[in-house]
Amino acid sequence: MPPIRFNNFEEKKLAFAQATQNGTPEEQAAALNAMLEALAQDVQGDIMAQVNTQMADSAIMQARGANVLTSDETKFFNAVIEQGGFTDNEVLPKTTQERIFDDLVEAHPLLQEIGIQNLGAVTEFIYGDPEGMAIWGPLFGDIKGQLNATFRKEKIEQLKLTAFIPLSNDMLKLGPVWIERYVRTMISEAMAVGLEKGYVTGTGKDMPIGLLKDLQGAVVDGVYPDKASVGTLTFEPGRTTINELKGVVEKLSIRVVGTGENAKEKVRNVAGKVVMVVNPFDNFGVQANATVQNAAGVYVTSLPFNPKITESMFVPKGKVVFFVRGEYLAAIGGAMEVKKFDQTLALEDATLYIAKQFATGKPKDNYAVQIYDLNLDPVEEPAV
């Protein structure tokens, strides 16, 4: 830390020294008070200036993409540098894990819309049907209903997601801030791809049950079959698209309560909750067919029922997926561990590490997700 810079203290200190030599007791007391007051003001002012400068520097570094680390993070990544890399089964600081999750969600719209949850160290969660969570009955009467039947427990420790982190020796020379940023970016981007793939195409065997899978289909060796398309969408402007998307939201609004013979179909509210996932290539065709020119000559793109459109490279071309926000269970949990990858994978001047995270995902019921084929042939404008 730089030394304190004084403005008035040196002057008041000199005055006090002079008063102690030839001043009266009253003058000495006054000079002492003046000196202490000047000292307090100078020290406080200089410390505040240093704090403001440090905060400004931190803000500039953050704007440039650098992080301001917590003390635990600084200690952890300094240790990584001193050790020349990660040791076996090191758990990342909790704040770093939280930042990784934030990066996952903020930078990847599909994970936002799916509503992935970060359960921290928890490896299971409980959810249920709201209708069965409270039951009316007479005062002092018997408790009615089987509340336990409305709740389900979901474990996530059985599914493990792994991200690879190649850490070059040169990176270790950059300091803890940049090491943390590098590691966090590598993990978040690698896991985002893995999660998106699992949540869209996951087979259910050692990975999530993806949006494209049929919960009621024949499961072979733990693998769920692909879900059949329920129709074809053209997104032709006007009444055609209105009718097409009307059919979509009607199917999504059905929900199933219970299982087996006790299963019942009920209605769920999907207003404002419909998410549409399309391959990036097909998204251009959808937008083209859904675009019209208004009376002012302005091209306007809009769809009835306001589905939230997002893209995924894992949705096959020629297909479109609709799901209800909040009706797909997606979560990560457990401590994120980093360890050295000791299997054969040659990297020049670098060491390969793996970061492990538990994760899970599955639709709540088979109606919450609907698959359609696309027919996006160019639409001719009607003759005027």
matplotlib code that plots the C-alpha trace (Angstrom):
import matplotlib.pyplot as plt

x = [0.0, 1.3, 2.1, -0.4, -0.1, -0.7, -2.0, -2.5, -1.1, 2.5, 1.7, -0.4, 2.3, 4.8, 2.5, 2.0, 5.7, 6.2, 3.4, 4.9, 8.1, 6.9, 3.2, 0.8, -1.1, -4.2, -2.3, -0.7, -4.1, -5.5, -2.5, -2.9, -6.5, -5.8, -3.0, -5.2, -8.1, -5.8, -4.3, -7.8, -8.9, -5.8, -5.7, -9.5, -9.2, -6.3, -7.7, -11.0, -9.1, -7.2, -10.5, -12.1, -9.1, -9.1, -12.9, -12.4, -9.6, -11.7, -14.6, -12.3, -10.9, -14.4, -15.4, -12.4, -13.6, -11.5, -12.9, -12.5, -11.9, -13.0, -10.2, -11.1, -10.9, -7.6, -6.2, -7.5, -6.1, -2.8, -2.4, -3.2, -0.4, 2.1, 1.3, 1.7, -2.0, -4.8, -4.3, -6.6, -10.3, -10.1, -13.4, -13.8, -14.8, -18.5, -18.5, -16.7, -19.3, -22.1, -20.4, -20.2, -23.9, -24.7, -22.5, -24.3, -27.7, -27.0, -25.1, -27.4, -31.1, -32.3, -31.0, -32.7, -36.0, -35.8, -35.3, -32.3, -31.9, -28.6, -29.1, -25.6, -24.5, -28.0, -28.3, -32.1, -35.2, -38.9, -41.7, -45.5, -48.9, -50.2, -53.8, -53.0, -50.9, -53.9, -57.3, -60.4, -62.2, -64.2, -62.6, -61.2, -62.0, -59.7, -56.9, -58.0, -56.1, -52.9, -50.5, -47.5, -48.9, -48.7, -45.0, -42.2, -38.5, -35.9, -32.2, -29.5, -26.3, -26.7, -26.0, -22.6, -21.5, -17.8, -16.0, -12.4, -10.0, -6.7, -4.5, -1.2, 1.9, 1.9, -1.5, -0.1, 2.0, -0.9, -2.0, -5.1, -7.6, -7.0, -6.6, -10.1, -11.6, -10.1, -11.2, -14.7, -15.2, -13.9, -16.2, -19.3, -19.0, -18.2, -21.0, -23.5, -22.9, -23.3, -26.4, -28.1, -27.3, -28.7, -31.8, -32.6, -31.5, -30.6, -31.5, -32.2, -29.3, -26.7, -27.9, -31.1, -34.3, -34.3, -37.2, -37.1, -37.8, -41.1, -41.7, -44.4, -42.4, -40.7, -37.5, -34.8, -31.7, -32.5, -32.8, -36.0, -37.3, -37.7, -41.0, -43.2, -44.2, -47.8, -48.2, -46.6, -46.2, -45.8, -46.0, -47.8, -49.0, -52.6, -55.2, -53.0, -50.4, -53.1, -54.8, -51.4, -50.3, -53.8, -53.3, -49.9, -51.0, -54.1, -51.9, -49.4, -52.3, -53.1, -51.3, -51.4, -51.8, -51.1, -49.7, -51.1, -54.8, -55.0, -53.7, -56.0, -55.8, -56.3, -55.7, -52.7, -52.3, -49.7, -50.3, -46.9, -45.1, -44.8, -41.2, -40.3, -36.9, -35.7, -32.5, -30.6, -30.9, -34.6, -35.1, -34.5, -37.3, -39.7, -39.0, -39.3, -42.7, -44.0, -42.9, -45.4, -45.3, -47.8, -49.6, -46.7, -44.3, -42.6, -41.8, -43.2, -42.4, -44.8, -46.5, -49.9, -49.9, -46.4, -44.1, -40.6, -38.4, -34.9, -32.4, -30.5, -28.1, -29.3, -32.8, -32.8, -33.3, -36.9, -38.2, -39.5, -39.9, -42.5, -42.4, -44.1, -41.7, -41.5, -42.6, -39.2, -37.1, -33.6, -31.0, -27.4, -26.1, -23.3, -19.8, -17.9, -14.6, -11.6, -9.0, -6.2, -7.1, -4.7, -5.8, -4.2, -4.9, -1.7, -1.6, 1.5, 2.8, -0.5, -2.1, -5.7, -8.1, -11.7, -14.5, -17.3, -20.9, -24.0, -27.0, -30.4, -33.3, -36.7, -40.1, -42.7, -45.1, -45.4, -47.8, -45.5, -43.4, -44.6, -42.7, -43.7, -42.3, -41.6, -42.6, -41.0, -41.3, -41.3, -44.8, -46.1, -47.7, -51.4, -52.2, -53.6]
y = [0.0, 3.5, 5.8, 8.3, 11.7, 14.6, 18.0, 19.9, 17.5, 18.5, 22.2, 21.5, 19.1, 21.9, 24.3, 21.8, 21.3, 25.1, 25.3, 22.7, 24.6, 28.1, 28.1, 28.2, 25.0, 26.3, 27.0, 23.5, 21.8, 23.8, 22.9, 19.3, 19.2, 21.0, 18.5, 15.4, 16.8, 17.5, 14.0, 12.4, 14.4, 13.7, 10.0, 9.6, 11.7, 9.8, 6.3, 7.3, 8.5, 5.1, 3.2, 5.2, 4.7, 1.0, 0.8, 2.8, 0.5, -2.5, -1.1, -0.5, -4.0, -5.4, -3.4, -4.9, -8.4, -9.0, -10.1, -8.7, -11.8, -12.5, -13.3, -17.0, -17.0, -15.1, -17.6, -20.6, -19.5, -18.3, -21.8, -23.2, -21.0, -22.0, -25.7, -25.4, -26.4, -28.2, -31.1, -34.0, -33.4, -29.7, -28.1, -24.7, -21.8, -21.5, -18.0, -19.2, -22.0, -19.4, -17.2, -20.2, -20.8, -17.2, -17.2, -20.4, -18.8, -15.3, -16.2, -19.1, -18.2, -21.8, -22.6, -19.4, -20.5, -24.0, -22.5, -24.4, -24.3, -24.2, -26.4, -25.9, -28.8, -30.3, -33.4, -33.9, -31.8, -32.3, -31.0, -31.7, -31.0, -27.7, -29.0, -31.8, -29.7, -28.3, -29.9, -28.4, -30.2, -29.6, -28.0, -30.6, -33.3, -36.0, -34.9, -35.9, -36.7, -38.4, -35.5, -37.6, -38.8, -35.2, -34.9, -36.5, -36.6, -36.2, -37.2, -35.7, -37.4, -40.2, -38.0, -36.4, -33.7, -33.3, -30.3, -30.4, -27.5, -27.4, -25.2, -24.1, -23.4, -19.8, -19.2, -19.7, -16.6, -14.3, -14.2, -15.3, -12.9, -14.2, -17.8, -17.6, -16.0, -18.5, -21.5, -20.1, -19.4, -22.8, -24.6, -22.5, -22.7, -26.4, -27.2, -25.0, -27.1, -30.3, -29.2, -27.9, -31.2, -33.2, -31.1, -31.3, -34.7, -36.6, -40.3, -40.7, -43.2, -41.6, -38.3, -36.2, -37.1, -34.5, -32.4, -34.6, -37.8, -39.6, -40.3, -42.9, -44.7, -48.1, -47.7, -50.0, -50.4, -47.1, -45.2, -43.3, -43.2, -40.0, -38.3, -38.4, -35.2, -34.3, -32.1, -29.8, -26.0, -23.6, -20.2, -18.7, -15.3, -14.7, -17.2, -20.2, -19.4, -18.4, -21.8, -23.7, -22.1, -22.4, -26.2, -26.0, -24.1, -26.4, -29.5, -27.8, -26.8, -30.4, -31.8, -35.2, -35.7, -39.1, -42.2, -45.5, -46.0, -42.9, -40.6, -37.8, -35.1, -31.5, -28.0, -25.9, -22.2, -21.7, -18.0, -16.3, -19.6, -21.1, -21.5, -22.3, -23.9, -24.1, -24.9, -21.6, -22.4, -22.9, -19.8, -17.7, -19.5, -19.1, -15.4, -15.0, -16.7, -14.8, -11.4, -9.1, -5.6, -3.3, -0.3, 2.0, -0.2, -1.5, -5.2, -6.7, -10.1, -11.4, -14.7, -15.2, -16.3, -14.7, -17.8, -17.0, -18.1, -19.4, -21.4, -24.6, -26.4, -29.7, -29.4, -31.2, -29.2, -29.4, -29.8, -27.3, -27.9, -26.2, -26.6, -24.9, -22.8, -24.3, -27.8, -29.1, -30.1, -29.0, -28.6, -28.8, -29.6, -30.9, -29.4, -28.8, -30.7, -30.2, -32.9, -33.7, -35.8, -38.8, -40.6, -40.4, -37.1, -35.4, -31.6, -29.6, -27.5, -27.8, -30.0, -31.2, -31.1, -32.1, -30.3, -32.6, -31.4, -33.3, -32.4, -33.7, -32.9, -34.3, -33.1, -33.2, -34.9, -35.9, -33.1, -30.3, -30.8, -31.0, -31.7, -30.5, -30.8, -27.6, -26.8, -23.5, -23.2, -19.5, -18.0, -16.0, -12.7, -12.6, -10.5, -7.0]
z = [0.0, -0.8, 2.2, 3.5, 2.0, 4.5, 3.7, 6.9, 9.5, 9.0, 9.5, 12.6, 14.0, 13.7, 15.4, 18.3, 18.6, 18.9, 21.5, 23.7, 23.8, 24.7, 24.8, 27.7, 28.8, 27.1, 23.8, 24.0, 24.4, 21.5, 19.3, 20.2, 19.3, 16.0, 15.2, 16.0, 14.0, 11.0, 11.3, 11.3, 8.3, 6.3, 6.9, 6.3, 3.1, 1.7, 2.5, 0.8, -2.2, -2.4, -2.1, -4.8, -7.1, -6.4, -7.1, -10.3, -11.4, -10.6, -12.6, -15.6, -15.3, -15.2, -18.3, -20.0, -19.1, -16.0, -12.7, -9.2, -7.2, -3.6, -1.1, -1.3, -5.0, -5.0, -2.5, -4.5, -7.9, -6.4, -5.1, -8.6, -9.9, -7.2, -7.7, -11.5, -12.0, -10.2, -7.9, -7.7, -6.8, -6.0, -5.4, -7.0, -4.7, -4.2, -5.7, -8.8, -9.2, -8.9, -11.5, -13.8, -13.5, -14.1, -17.2, -18.4, -18.1, -19.2, -22.4, -23.6, -24.2, -24.4, -20.9, -19.7, -21.2, -19.9, -16.5, -15.3, -11.5, -9.5, -6.4, -5.1, -3.0, -3.0, -5.2, -5.2, -5.2, -4.7, -6.9, -7.1, -8.5, -7.0, -6.9, -4.4, -2.1, -0.2, 0.4, 1.9, 4.8, 7.9, 10.9, 13.3, 10.7, 9.4, 7.1, 3.7, 0.5, -0.1, -0.1, -0.6, -3.9, -5.2, -4.6, -6.5, -5.7, -8.4, -7.8, -9.9, -8.6, -11.1, -14.1, -14.5, -16.9, -17.6, -19.1, -20.3, -19.5, -21.3, -19.2, -20.9, -18.9, -20.3, -18.8, -15.3, -15.7, -16.1, -12.4, -10.5, -12.1, -15.6, -14.6, -12.9, -15.9, -18.3, -16.2, -15.6, -19.3, -20.4, -17.9, -18.6, -22.4, -22.4, -20.0, -21.9, -25.0, -23.0, -21.2, -24.4, -26.1, -23.2, -22.8, -26.5, -27.7, -24.4, -24.6, -20.9, -20.6, -18.3, -19.6, -19.4, -21.3, -24.0, -25.5, -28.6, -26.7, -26.0, -22.3, -23.2, -25.9, -25.5, -23.5, -24.8, -22.5, -20.8, -24.1, -24.9, -28.5, -30.5, -30.3, -33.4, -35.1, -34.5, -37.6, -40.1, -39.8, -42.7, -40.9, -43.8, -42.9, -42.0, -41.0, -41.8, -39.1, -36.6, -37.0, -37.0, -33.7, -32.2, -32.6, -31.0, -27.8, -27.5, -27.4, -24.9, -22.6, -21.8, -18.8, -17.2, -13.4, -11.9, -13.5, -14.9, -14.4, -12.2, -14.9, -15.7, -18.4, -17.1, -18.5, -17.8, -18.4, -21.2, -21.8, -22.1, -21.4, -24.9, -26.1, -29.7, -30.4, -34.0, -35.8, -36.7, -40.4, -40.3, -38.2, -41.3, -43.1, -40.3, -40.0, -43.8, -43.9, -40.9, -42.2, -43.9, -45.2, -43.6, -45.2, -44.3, -46.3, -43.2, -42.9, -39.7, -38.2, -35.5, -34.6, -32.9, -29.2, -28.9, -28.6, -27.4, -30.2, -29.5, -31.4, -30.9, -33.2, -31.8, -33.2, -36.5, -39.6, -40.7, -37.2, -34.6, -30.9, -28.6, -24.9, -21.9, -19.8, -16.3, -17.4, -18.0, -15.0, -15.4, -12.6, -11.7, -8.3, -6.2, -5.7, -8.9, -8.8, -11.0, -11.4, -13.7, -16.7, -16.6, -19.7, -23.1, -24.9, -26.0, -25.8, -26.5, -23.6, -21.7, -19.1, -19.5, -16.5, -16.2, -14.2, -13.0, -12.3, -11.5, -13.7, -14.8, -17.0, -18.2, -19.2, -16.5, -18.8, -22.5, -23.4, -22.2, -25.3, -28.9, -32.1, -35.6, -39.1, -41.0, -44.6, -45.3, -49.0, -50.1, -49.7, -52.6, -51.7, -52.7, -55.8, -55.0]

ax = plt.figure().add_subplot(projection="3d")
ax.plot(x, y, z, "-o")
ax.set_aspect("equal")
plt.show()
